[in-house]
Amino acid sequence: MGTMARGAMTTIYTKAVKPTIFRIHPDKVHDGMIVQGSRIQRLTPVLAAAETLLAHEDPALETEAYGLTLRNPLGLGAGLDKNVAIPGILQMTGFGFLTFGSVTSRVCAGNPRPWFHRLPEQESLVVHVGLANGGAEAVAARLRALAAAADPRLTSLPFKISIARTNDGRTGDVDEGIDDYVRSVRALDGLSPLLELNVSCPNTMVGEAFTAPEALDRLLAAVDAAAPSQRIVLKMPSDKTWEHFRDLVDVALDHRVDGLTLTNLRKDRDGIGMDPAIRGNLSGRPVRDLSTEILRRTYLHAGDRLTLAGLGGVFDGRHAYDKITAGATLVELVSGLVFRGPAVVGTIAAELVELARADGFDRVQDAVGSRADSPVPAAG
Ligand SMILES: Cc1cc2nc3c(=O)[nH]c(=O)nc-3n(C[C@H](O)[C@H](O)[C@H](O)COP(=O)(O)O)c2cc1C
């Protein structure tokens, strides 16, 4: 039943819905999705029925990570729902966990619009949002209200909150940046099982101070001292040399960091052939192999000392499985939802079980790192 429903939904999405919405500016589509999604998710019986059709349930998908038992290893990556507006809609698609944010300590208007540009042939979004969000205090209040309402359609999935440094004209030196992160950590303390520190947003006016190893070391020492109740995950950049990246991993290993999410958007546009006037950085297919290769090397370097989540260009089961066999315990996606539609999560979940079984694994998690010795082939 689920397979047929997902197949029908994918056909409708790719043949009818996507051609229609791809005629509308992506900023408008994104804003509309949040407004309409917030309304639709009040229809909780509809969400429950849709989840039955879309989600793929199988004990072989159950995944242990961060002390949690997840129904599957697939999560929403940061950025689609910054202010926790549509958790019910996202849960309905069949994810095992969600990421909200990135949020910042001060309310942040983000960069001047446009924020998005589509590259349909590359299956990529050029993202230039610059961390627009309602601020950590507002998101904390929203999470408290959801918990008090105790609506399982909105609150039953485990989630991370992604925290970034505020991107505005008041941003100062490294000390100010550390203070900014710690304010958010304190505001959100205890409100989620996991906090993700986004140190790698490529769309800010002050750059990425905390992808320098010394600055990251100081930031993580301050977060250690703040001692939030959550486990800490770092969102990693995609554009560093392996030597630089490895230094960042080593800094993480010196602190109270439980895991890494690899990777953020791609900066370089080599081979993309796009208008240089378009501002922003690339999601989707152009990030896929780049991020899987960084993940593989990180797994070989850090082993099971860190829980790795692979993200970048995951549109089908094979892409997700490649990240798992390279060393990812968890796999996240954002652009896959945009380019393949809401049935993509359940479809990937079903394909993952088949791919793992074909390799002789009873559980998908048993396949983690099983091909980490083989470099990811370039371009795919
Ligand atoms: C619409 C959009 C907004 C994003 N916003 C954020 C963000 O706020 N914080 C963050 O860490 N990453 C953000 N990202 C990056 C994604 O989390 C992810 O690292 C990247 O898009 C690669 O995954 P994908 O190919 O599945 O989209 C955003 C990506 C997209 C497409």
The ligand as an SDF file (V2000), in Angstrom:
LIG
                    3D

 31 33  0  0  0  0  0  0  0  0999 V2000
   16.4100   26.2790    1.7610 C   0  0  0  0  0  0  0  0  0  0  0  0
   17.6850   25.9680    2.4880 C   0  0  0  0  0  0  0  0  0  0  0  0
   17.9770   26.6300    3.6700 C   0  0  0  0  0  0  0  0  0  0  0  0
   19.1140   26.2840    4.4080 C   0  0  0  0  0  0  0  0  0  0  0  0
   19.3620   26.8880    5.6230 N   0  0  0  0  0  0  0  0  0  0  0  0
   20.3130   26.3650    6.4350 C   0  0  0  0  0  0  0  0  0  0  0  0
   20.4420   26.8040    7.7870 C   0  0  0  0  0  0  0  0  0  0  0  0
   19.7090   27.6690    8.2520 O   0  0  0  0  0  0  0  0  0  0  0  0
   21.3910   26.2310    8.5560 N   0  0  0  0  0  0  0  0  0  0  0  0
   22.2240   25.2340    8.0950 C   0  0  0  0  0  0  0  0  0  0  0  0
   23.0520   24.7170    8.8520 O   0  0  0  0  0  0  0  0  0  0  0  0
   22.1380   24.8060    6.8120 N   0  0  0  0  0  0  0  0  0  0  0  0
   21.1970   25.3330    5.9900 C   0  0  0  0  0  0  0  0  0  0  0  0
   21.0680   24.8640    4.7090 N   0  0  0  0  0  0  0  0  0  0  0  0
   22.0160   23.8320    4.2220 C   0  0  0  0  0  0  0  0  0  0  0  0
   21.4120   22.4290    4.3470 C   0  0  0  0  0  0  0  0  0  0  0  0
   21.1260   22.1040    5.7000 O   0  0  0  0  0  0  0  0  0  0  0  0
   22.3450   21.3790    3.7390 C   0  0  0  0  0  0  0  0  0  0  0  0
   23.5740   21.4060    4.4300 O   0  0  0  0  0  0  0  0  0  0  0  0
   22.6180   21.5770    2.2520 C   0  0  0  0  0  0  0  0  0  0  0  0
   21.4990   22.1240    1.5850 O   0  0  0  0  0  0  0  0  0  0  0  0
   22.9550   20.2450    1.5610 C   0  0  0  0  0  0  0  0  0  0  0  0
   21.8680   19.3360    1.6960 O   0  0  0  0  0  0  0  0  0  0  0  0
   20.7770   19.0930    0.5320 P   0  0  0  0  0  0  0  0  0  0  0  0
   21.5350   18.8310   -0.7260 O   0  0  0  0  0  0  0  0  0  0  0  0
   19.9810   17.9180    1.0100 O   0  0  0  0  0  0  0  0  0  0  0  0
   19.9580   20.3290    0.4440 O   0  0  0  0  0  0  0  0  0  0  0  0
   19.9810   25.2620    3.9170 C   0  0  0  0  0  0  0  0  0  0  0  0
   19.7020   24.6470    2.6970 C   0  0  0  0  0  0  0  0  0  0  0  0
   18.5730   24.9830    1.9760 C   0  0  0  0  0  0  0  0  0  0  0  0
   18.3080   24.2690    0.6560 C   0  0  0  0  0  0  0  0  0  0  0  0
  1  2  1  0
  2  3  1  0
  2 30  2  0
  3  4  2  0
  4  5  1  0
  4 28  1  0
  5  6  2  0
  6  7  1  0
  6 13  1  0
  7  8  2  0
  7  9  1  0
  9 10  1  0
 10 11  2  0
 10 12  1  0
 12 13  2  0
 13 14  1  0
 14 15  1  0
 14 28  1  0
 15 16  1  0
 16 17  1  0
 16 18  1  0
 18 19  1  0
 18 20  1  0
 20 21  1  0
 20 22  1  0
 22 23  1  0
 23 24  1  0
 24 25  2  0
 24 26  1  0
 24 27  1  0
 28 29  2  0
 29 30  1  0
 30 31  1  0
M  END
$$$$
